[in-house]
Amino acid sequence: MGSGRNTVRREGLCHPSIDIGMTNAGAGGGASAAWSHTAGQSMTVLIIALGCVYPLMQWVTFILLLVRSQFPKRMLSAAEKVVYSIALIWLPTVMLLLANVALGSAWKGAKGLGWFGAINEGWAGAAIMPIWLIACLFLQTCLIDHRRFFTSKTNLVMMMTLAAVCLWRASAAFLFDFGEPAVFLRGVLRGDLDAMVGGVYIVSFPLAPFVNLVLLMVRAWRGERLSGRVWPFSLAWVTGLAVTIWAKCVLAMRHYEQLPDEPPSCFIVTAAAHGHARFVGSTPNAASGRMENQQLRRMRALEAHIKGRRPRAHRLLRRVYNVIGPAVAGRMRSRLVCDALYLALKPLELLAHCCPPWHDH
């Protein structure tokens, strides 16, 4: 925390050259960081809630589509409209937005694919949202007016677009979000915890809505009431998709260039140690030059305990933490926010203090 006292960098509190008390961000920067921390906590709760509701809705939709496929010419019921709207339009939209915001590479070599590994990250991932939202809104209007659902060829094109996006996200997750595909498949067959969690992610989002959208398209097709010309609209729609793909590639290159060349070394607990020294009990480490406190040392002992007793669970937790940790720590630009984070981690610190390895230390 010594040199460069007037320097403000994007890395946040984790960089040793930053003095928080002398940053140029001022009170406004602290308020912005506090708001970012609150938004991050709210997003975590939202992800947990969606993780419970989303698979359930996809299973309900799948069963309903299979049952109703026996009566392809029957009009959509009110319950079907509500279930299809939630499971195939709004929940996938929220999940897609969260995936673009929360998931991403921590550094350039994280996936080993160059800029193509960032094709679904940041603004590159969000580039598909205009096409996605237009297709969702059109499908929603057709679900409300079920006569258009069974007669509009344009609606069929929109469902094909949504299904294609879901299939692309599932393929991308399988090919490069969880390491080598062959190793990933072997891990699933062996029952490896990391691979099983990745498999559940791929199956529930986005492969499940892809399957359900295909079943919904089959039902609309079997209604045998499709009419009208679709080629002029399809040509314009394909052009829009081509422009979107081009924009994704350009934005992915820019996003990749902004990633650090080396893996990040600062995480949430390390950032919490950069609060007010008297409050968090932090002191500079003579070897590394970083601020450390009792909480950080206890959390390290807890991680060592989990790694020794439950290595599979440790790998899973570490993988999730490596994605979320640097993103949250990078926003900790105020000592008050670090103090709040220190208090939020107190329950976990008490758990770490109760672990047997800590008493040995």
ZIFENDA-V219140 format. One record per residue. RES is the residue in one letter. OMEGA is omega as a letter, one per 30 degrees, with the letter a starting at -180 (* if undefined). Layout:
BEGIN
RES:OMEGA, RES:OMEGA
END
This chain:
BEGIN
M:a, G:a, S:l, G:a, R:a, N:a, T:l, V:a, R:a, R:a, E:l, G:a, L:a, C:a, H:a, P:a, S:a, I:l, D:a, I:a, G:a, M:a, T:l, N:a, A:l, G:a, A:l, G:l, G:l, G:l, A:l, S:l, A:l, A:l, W:l, S:l, H:l, T:l, A:l, G:l, Q:l, S:l, M:l, T:l, V:a, L:l, I:l, I:l, A:l, L:l, G:l, C:a, V:a, Y:l, P:l, L:a, M:l, Q:l, W:l, V:l, T:a, F:l, I:l, L:l, L:l, L:l, V:a, R:l, S:l, Q:a, F:a, P:a, K:l, R:a, M:l, L:l, S:l, A:l, A:l, E:a, K:a, V:a, V:a, Y:a, S:a, I:a, A:a, L:a, I:a, W:l, L:l, P:l, T:l, V:l, M:l, L:l, L:l, L:l, A:l, N:a, V:a, A:a, L:l, G:l, S:l, A:l, W:a, K:a, G:a, A:a, K:l, G:a, L:a, G:a, W:a, F:l, G:l, A:a, I:l, N:a, E:l, G:a, W:l, A:l, G:a, A:a, A:a, I:a, M:l, P:l, I:a, W:a, L:l, I:l, A:l, C:a, L:l, F:l, L:l, Q:l, T:l, C:l, L:l, I:l, D:a, H:l, R:l, R:l, F:a, F:a, T:a, S:l, K:l, T:l, N:l, L:l, V:l, M:l, M:l, M:l, T:l, L:l, A:l, A:l, V:l, C:l, L:l, W:l, R:l, A:l, S:l, A:l, A:a, F:a, L:a, F:l, D:a, F:l, G:a, E:a, P:a, A:l, V:l, F:l, L:l, R:l, G:l, V:a, L:l, R:a, G:l, D:a, L:l, D:a, A:a, M:l, V:l, G:l, G:l, V:l, Y:a, I:a, V:a, S:l, F:g, P:a, L:a, A:l, P:l, F:l, V:a, N:l, L:l, V:l, L:l, L:l, M:l, V:l, R:l, A:a, W:a, R:l, G:l, E:l, R:a, L:a, S:l, G:l, R:a, V:a, W:l, P:l, F:a, S:l, L:l, A:a, W:l, V:l, T:l, G:l, L:l, A:l, V:l, T:l, I:l, W:a, A:l, K:a, C:a, V:a, L:l, A:l, M:l, R:l, H:a, Y:a, E:a, Q:l, L:l, P:a, D:a, E:l, P:l, P:a, S:a, C:a, F:a, I:a, V:l, T:l, A:l, A:l, A:a, H:l, G:l, H:a, A:a, R:a, F:a, V:l, G:a, S:l, T:a, P:l, N:a, A:a, A:a, S:a, G:a, R:l, M:l, E:l, N:a, Q:l, Q:a, L:a, R:l, R:l, M:l, R:l, A:l, L:l, E:l, A:l, H:l, I:a, K:a, G:a, R:a, R:a, P:l, R:l, A:l, H:l, R:l, L:a, L:a, R:l, R:l, V:a, Y:l, N:l, V:a, I:a, G:a, P:a, A:l, V:a, A:a, G:a, R:a, M:a, R:a, S:l, R:l, L:l, V:l, C:l, D:l, A:l, L:l, Y:l, L:a, A:a, L:a, K:l, P:l, L:l, E:l, L:l, L:l, A:a, H:a, C:a, C:a, P:a, P:a, W:l, H:l, D:a, H:*
END
